[in-house]
Amino acid sequence: MKETLQFTPVRMAEQFMESYRNHELYPTWHYENGCLLKALEELYTHTGEQKYFDYIRELMDNFILEDGSIRSYAVEEYNLDQINQGKSLFMLLDKTGEEKYRKAADLLMVQLKGQPRTSEGGFWHKKIYPFQMWLDGLYMATPFLTQYGAVTGEEKWFDKAALQLLLVEKRTRDPRSGLLYHAWDESREQRWSSGETGCSPHVWSRAMGWYVMAVVDTLDHLPVDHEHRGQIVGIFERVANALVHVQDQQSGLWPHLLDQPGRERNYLEASGTSMFVYALAKGVRKGYLSGKFKAIAEKGYQGLLLHLLQTDREGVLSLTQCNGGAGLGGTPYRDGSYEYYVTESIRINDPKSVAPFILAGVEMELATR
């Protein structure tokens, strides 16, 4: 099994790097590009293989112009998803010293400085979703915000990032299970929102995956002496304990909707499981989480390898049971019902699942060293 742990993330990454050049999202500034680039950055950091850096630079240079402007990006969208691809700018700046990368990061910060907020200072997920905080947006923006603060020395951004993590957990947490609902509408205007709490009706696995990845990546750059760091680490442990209780004990995987385990059509899903494995394993490695979560992560990763990863005769890997996507509101209207979530598309090798699967594999390899 050690050989599998050692080579699976590399095989998947190299296969996906080649095919992704033909993906419909490759020529568009998009959060899914950012997911893949983050996975490749971790591979580069831990292997030193130049090809990963070269791929990141190639993809990013399709968008970053010499004056720091970003092709196909508009500040005025005020869309947190659009921050995610910008995370690669910091490594590129560090390795090349090219000012265009710094200017592009500054441009993304123009958006975050003006991002519309709830009454308590929480970022709206998008301008078109007024007074709504989604767990998704925490991963897209909070690690970027914190790393920007670390690179520039502007400490106020640490406070803004910490506020996002604390506020969305406070507003979306189910006090009985400890799980976090997909989103919260402060205005209670949306049909999907509870009149009592403002929360959406269900706990979507990938949304909680976005949150725990946001926490573990934000902690990389949040100063050890920051006044809210201990609180964030404690919340991470509390959320991790809630996840343990809804892990499928037979397979080690997590279901698509965490609050509906065992319900018909609620399949065991690849992206959420991969995200939890990554966050839990990294959390243990970094000392944020108790050591008991290492075994939970290992069980989840083995579940992915045994149940959701397939290899054909040519050795091509396929990660199955990847949820294509889920959202709330919009047109046509997504009501957040059980029926809505379980009828969204199920894909093979979706970037939002492949990227965290690679990250999970890297962390499991580090755990064996």
LINCOR-V934334 format. One record per residue. N is the residue number from 1. RES is the residue in one small letter. OMEGA is omega in degrees with one decimal (* if undefined). D_LAST is the distance of its C-alpha to the last C-alpha in whole Angstrom. Layout:
n=[N & N]
res=[RES & RES]
omega=[OMEGA & OMEGA]
d_last=[D_LAST & D_LAST]
This chain:
n=[1 & 2 & 3 & 4 & 5 & 6 & 7 & 8 & 9 & 10 & 11 & 12 & 13 & 14 & 15 & 16 & 17 & 18 & 19 & 20 & 21 & 22 & 23 & 24 & 25 & 26 & 27 & 28 & 29 & 30 & 31 & 32 & 33 & 34 & 35 & 36 & 37 & 38 & 39 & 40 & 41 & 42 & 43 & 44 & 45 & 46 & 47 & 48 & 49 & 50 & 51 & 52 & 53 & 54 & 55 & 56 & 57 & 58 & 59 & 60 & 61 & 62 & 63 & 64 & 65 & 66 & 67 & 68 & 69 & 70 & 71 & 72 & 73 & 74 & 75 & 76 & 77 & 78 & 79 & 80 & 81 & 82 & 83 & 84 & 85 & 86 & 87 & 88 & 89 & 90 & 91 & 92 & 93 & 94 & 95 & 96 & 97 & 98 & 99 & 100 & 101 & 102 & 103 & 104 & 105 & 106 & 107 & 108 & 109 & 110 & 111 & 112 & 113 & 114 & 115 & 116 & 117 & 118 & 119 & 120 & 121 & 122 & 123 & 124 & 125 & 126 & 127 & 128 & 129 & 130 & 131 & 132 & 133 & 134 & 135 & 136 & 137 & 138 & 139 & 140 & 141 & 142 & 143 & 144 & 145 & 146 & 147 & 148 & 149 & 150 & 151 & 152 & 153 & 154 & 155 & 156 & 157 & 158 & 159 & 160 & 161 & 162 & 163 & 164 & 165 & 166 & 167 & 168 & 169 & 170 & 171 & 172 & 173 & 174 & 175 & 176 & 177 & 178 & 179 & 180 & 181 & 182 & 183 & 184 & 185 & 186 & 187 & 188 & 189 & 190 & 191 & 192 & 193 & 194 & 195 & 196 & 197 & 198 & 199 & 200 & 201 & 202 & 203 & 204 & 205 & 206 & 207 & 208 & 209 & 210 & 211 & 212 & 213 & 214 & 215 & 216 & 217 & 218 & 219 & 220 & 221 & 222 & 223 & 224 & 225 & 226 & 227 & 228 & 229 & 230 & 231 & 232 & 233 & 234 & 235 & 236 & 237 & 238 & 239 & 240 & 241 & 242 & 243 & 244 & 245 & 246 & 247 & 248 & 249 & 250 & 251 & 252 & 253 & 254 & 255 & 256 & 257 & 258 & 259 & 260 & 261 & 262 & 263 & 264 & 265 & 266 & 267 & 268 & 269 & 270 & 271 & 272 & 273 & 274 & 275 & 276 & 277 & 278 & 279 & 280 & 281 & 282 & 283 & 284 & 285 & 286 & 287 & 288 & 289 & 290 & 291 & 292 & 293 & 294 & 295 & 296 & 297 & 298 & 299 & 300 & 301 & 302 & 303 & 304 & 305 & 306 & 307 & 308 & 309 & 310 & 311 & 312 & 313 & 314 & 315 & 316 & 317 & 318 & 319 & 320 & 321 & 322 & 323 & 324 & 325 & 326 & 327 & 328 & 329 & 330 & 331 & 332 & 333 & 334 & 335 & 336 & 337 & 338 & 339 & 340 & 341 & 342 & 343 & 344 & 345 & 346 & 347 & 348 & 349 & 350 & 351 & 352 & 353 & 354 & 355 & 356 & 357 & 358 & 359 & 360 & 361 & 362 & 363 & 364 & 365 & 366 & 367 & 368 & 369]
res=[m & k & e & t & l & q & f & t & p & v & r & m & a & e & q & f & m & e & s & y & r & n & h & e & l & y & p & t & w & h & y & e & n & g & c & l & l & k & a & l & e & e & l & y & t & h & t & g & e & q & k & y & f & d & y & i & r & e & l & m & d & n & f & i & l & e & d & g & s & i & r & s & y & a & v & e & e & y & n & l & d & q & i & n & q & g & k & s & l & f & m & l & l & d & k & t & g & e & e & k & y & r & k & a & a & d & l & l & m & v & q & l & k & g & q & p & r & t & s & e & g & g & f & w & h & k & k & i & y & p & f & q & m & w & l & d & g & l & y & m & a & t & p & f & l & t & q & y & g & a & v & t & g & e & e & k & w & f & d & k & a & a & l & q & l & l & l & v & e & k & r & t & r & d & p & r & s & g & l & l & y & h & a & w & d & e & s & r & e & q & r & w & s & s & g & e & t & g & c & s & p & h & v & w & s & r & a & m & g & w & y & v & m & a & v & v & d & t & l & d & h & l & p & v & d & h & e & h & r & g & q & i & v & g & i & f & e & r & v & a & n & a & l & v & h & v & q & d & q & q & s & g & l & w & p & h & l & l & d & q & p & g & r & e & r & n & y & l & e & a & s & g & t & s & m & f & v & y & a & l & a & k & g & v & r & k & g & y & l & s & g & k & f & k & a & i & a & e & k & g & y & q & g & l & l & l & h & l & l & q & t & d & r & e & g & v & l & s & l & t & q & c & n & g & g & a & g & l & g & g & t & p & y & r & d & g & s & y & e & y & y & v & t & e & s & i & r & i & n & d & p & k & s & v & a & p & f & i & l & a & g & v & e & m & e & l & a & t & r]
omega=[179.5 & 179.1 & 178.4 & 179.0 & -174.4 & -169.8 & -175.8 & -179.6 & 178.8 & 178.9 & -179.3 & -178.6 & -175.8 & 174.2 & -174.8 & 177.6 & -177.8 & -176.5 & -173.7 & 176.8 & 178.8 & -179.3 & -177.0 & -178.4 & -173.7 & -178.2 & -176.6 & 175.1 & -167.8 & -177.2 & 179.8 & 171.2 & -179.0 & 177.9 & 179.2 & -178.3 & 176.7 & 178.8 & 179.7 & 176.7 & 178.1 & 176.2 & 178.5 & -179.6 & -172.4 & 177.9 & -175.9 & -178.4 & -175.2 & -175.5 & 178.8 & 176.6 & -177.9 & 179.6 & 178.6 & -178.3 & 178.3 & -177.9 & -178.4 & -179.2 & 169.3 & -172.3 & -171.7 & 179.7 & -172.7 & -179.7 & 179.0 & 175.3 & -172.9 & -179.3 & 177.2 & 176.5 & 177.3 & 178.2 & -169.8 & 173.6 & -175.6 & -176.2 & -177.3 & 178.3 & -174.0 & 177.0 & -167.9 & -177.9 & -178.6 & -179.8 & -179.3 & -177.3 & -175.4 & 178.0 & 179.4 & 177.0 & -178.7 & -174.6 & -175.0 & -175.8 & -176.4 & -174.1 & -178.4 & -179.6 & 175.7 & -179.5 & 178.3 & 176.3 & 176.9 & 179.5 & 177.2 & 177.4 & 173.4 & 176.7 & -175.4 & 177.0 & -178.6 & -177.1 & 178.4 & -170.9 & 170.2 & -178.4 & -179.7 & 177.7 & 178.3 & 180.0 & 165.6 & 179.1 & 175.7 & 175.6 & -177.0 & 177.2 & -171.5 & 175.8 & 179.3 & 169.6 & 176.1 & 176.8 & -179.5 & -173.5 & 179.1 & 178.5 & -175.7 & -168.1 & -168.6 & 175.9 & 176.8 & -178.3 & -178.3 & 179.6 & 175.9 & 177.0 & -179.7 & -177.6 & -175.4 & -175.4 & 179.0 & -169.5 & -178.8 & -178.6 & 173.5 & -179.8 & -179.8 & -179.8 & 179.4 & 179.7 & -178.9 & -178.3 & -177.4 & -174.6 & -176.7 & 177.0 & 178.7 & -173.2 & -175.1 & -173.2 & 171.5 & -174.2 & -179.3 & -175.5 & -173.9 & 178.1 & -176.7 & 176.5 & -173.7 & -174.0 & -179.0 & 179.0 & -178.9 & -175.3 & -175.9 & -177.7 & -175.2 & 178.0 & -179.4 & -173.2 & 176.0 & 177.8 & -178.0 & -174.1 & -174.3 & -176.1 & 171.5 & -168.7 & -170.8 & 178.5 & -178.2 & -175.1 & -176.0 & 178.6 & 177.0 & 174.4 & 176.1 & -176.2 & -176.5 & 174.4 & 176.6 & -179.5 & -173.2 & 178.1 & 176.6 & -179.8 & 176.6 & -172.2 & 177.9 & -176.1 & -178.5 & -177.9 & 177.7 & -171.8 & -179.0 & -176.6 & -179.7 & 178.5 & 179.3 & 178.0 & 178.5 & 176.8 & 177.0 & 178.8 & -179.5 & 177.9 & 178.9 & 177.3 & 177.4 & 179.6 & 179.4 & -174.1 & -178.9 & 172.9 & 177.8 & -172.1 & -178.7 & -174.4 & -173.9 & -178.1 & 175.7 & -178.7 & 179.6 & 174.2 & -171.7 & -178.2 & -178.3 & -176.3 & 177.1 & -179.3 & -177.9 & 178.8 & 177.2 & -171.5 & 174.5 & -162.3 & -170.5 & -172.2 & 179.2 & 178.7 & -179.9 & 179.5 & 179.8 & 178.2 & 179.8 & -174.5 & -179.3 & -179.0 & 178.6 & 178.8 & 177.0 & -178.4 & -177.7 & 179.4 & 179.5 & -174.9 & 175.2 & -177.6 & -178.2 & -177.1 & 176.6 & 179.9 & 177.2 & 178.4 & 179.8 & 178.8 & 177.7 & -178.9 & 176.4 & 176.7 & 177.2 & -177.6 & -174.0 & -170.6 & -173.3 & 179.7 & 179.4 & 178.3 & 178.8 & -174.3 & 178.9 & 179.7 & 179.7 & -178.7 & 175.6 & 174.4 & -172.5 & 177.0 & 175.5 & 174.2 & -177.6 & 179.7 & 176.0 & 179.1 & -178.0 & 179.0 & 178.2 & -179.2 & -5.2 & -169.0 & 176.9 & -168.2 & 177.6 & -179.2 & 176.1 & -179.0 & 178.7 & -174.9 & -174.1 & 176.6 & 172.2 & -172.2 & 173.0 & -170.4 & 172.5 & 177.0 & 174.0 & -176.6 & -178.3 & 175.0 & -178.4 & -177.3 & 177.5 & 175.1 & 176.5 & 177.9 & 178.5 & 179.6 & 177.2 & -179.4 & 178.8 & 174.0 & 178.2 & -178.9 & -178.8 & -175.1 & *]
d_last=[14 & 10 & 13 & 14 & 11 & 10 & 14 & 16 & 16 & 16 & 19 & 21 & 21 & 22 & 25 & 26 & 26 & 29 & 31 & 30 & 33 & 35 & 35 & 37 & 35 & 34 & 38 & 38 & 36 & 34 & 32 & 30 & 30 & 28 & 25 & 24 & 24 & 22 & 19 & 20 & 20 & 16 & 15 & 17 & 15 & 12 & 13 & 16 & 18 & 22 & 23 & 22 & 23 & 27 & 27 & 26 & 29 & 31 & 31 & 32 & 35 & 37 & 37 & 37 & 40 & 41 & 43 & 40 & 42 & 40 & 41 & 42 & 41 & 43 & 43 & 46 & 44 & 42 & 39 & 36 & 34 & 35 & 33 & 30 & 30 & 31 & 27 & 27 & 29 & 27 & 25 & 28 & 30 & 27 & 27 & 30 & 33 & 35 & 37 & 37 & 34 & 35 & 38 & 37 & 35 & 38 & 40 & 37 & 38 & 41 & 41 & 39 & 41 & 44 & 42 & 44 & 43 & 44 & 46 & 43 & 42 & 39 & 39 & 41 & 39 & 41 & 45 & 46 & 45 & 46 & 45 & 42 & 39 & 36 & 32 & 32 & 33 & 31 & 28 & 30 & 31 & 30 & 26 & 29 & 31 & 29 & 27 & 31 & 32 & 29 & 30 & 34 & 34 & 36 & 35 & 37 & 35 & 32 & 35 & 36 & 32 & 32 & 35 & 34 & 31 & 33 & 36 & 35 & 33 & 37 & 39 & 37 & 35 & 37 & 38 & 38 & 34 & 32 & 32 & 33 & 36 & 35 & 38 & 41 & 44 & 46 & 49 & 49 & 51 & 49 & 50 & 46 & 46 & 47 & 50 & 49 & 45 & 45 & 42 & 41 & 42 & 38 & 34 & 33 & 29 & 28 & 30 & 28 & 25 & 27 & 27 & 24 & 22 & 25 & 24 & 20 & 21 & 24 & 22 & 20 & 24 & 26 & 27 & 25 & 29 & 30 & 33 & 31 & 28 & 28 & 30 & 27 & 24 & 27 & 28 & 24 & 24 & 27 & 27 & 23 & 25 & 28 & 26 & 25 & 28 & 29 & 26 & 27 & 26 & 27 & 25 & 22 & 24 & 26 & 30 & 31 & 34 & 32 & 35 & 37 & 34 & 36 & 39 & 40 & 39 & 36 & 33 & 29 & 28 & 25 & 25 & 25 & 22 & 20 & 21 & 20 & 17 & 16 & 18 & 17 & 13 & 13 & 16 & 14 & 11 & 14 & 16 & 19 & 18 & 18 & 15 & 18 & 17 & 13 & 15 & 18 & 16 & 14 & 18 & 19 & 16 & 17 & 21 & 21 & 20 & 22 & 25 & 25 & 23 & 26 & 26 & 30 & 31 & 30 & 26 & 27 & 25 & 27 & 25 & 28 & 30 & 29 & 32 & 34 & 35 & 37 & 39 & 42 & 45 & 46 & 49 & 49 & 48 & 45 & 46 & 42 & 44 & 42 & 44 & 43 & 39 & 39 & 41 & 39 & 38 & 35 & 33 & 31 & 28 & 29 & 28 & 27 & 25 & 23 & 22 & 20 & 19 & 17 & 16 & 15 & 13 & 11 & 10 & 9 & 7 & 5 & 6 & 4 & 0]
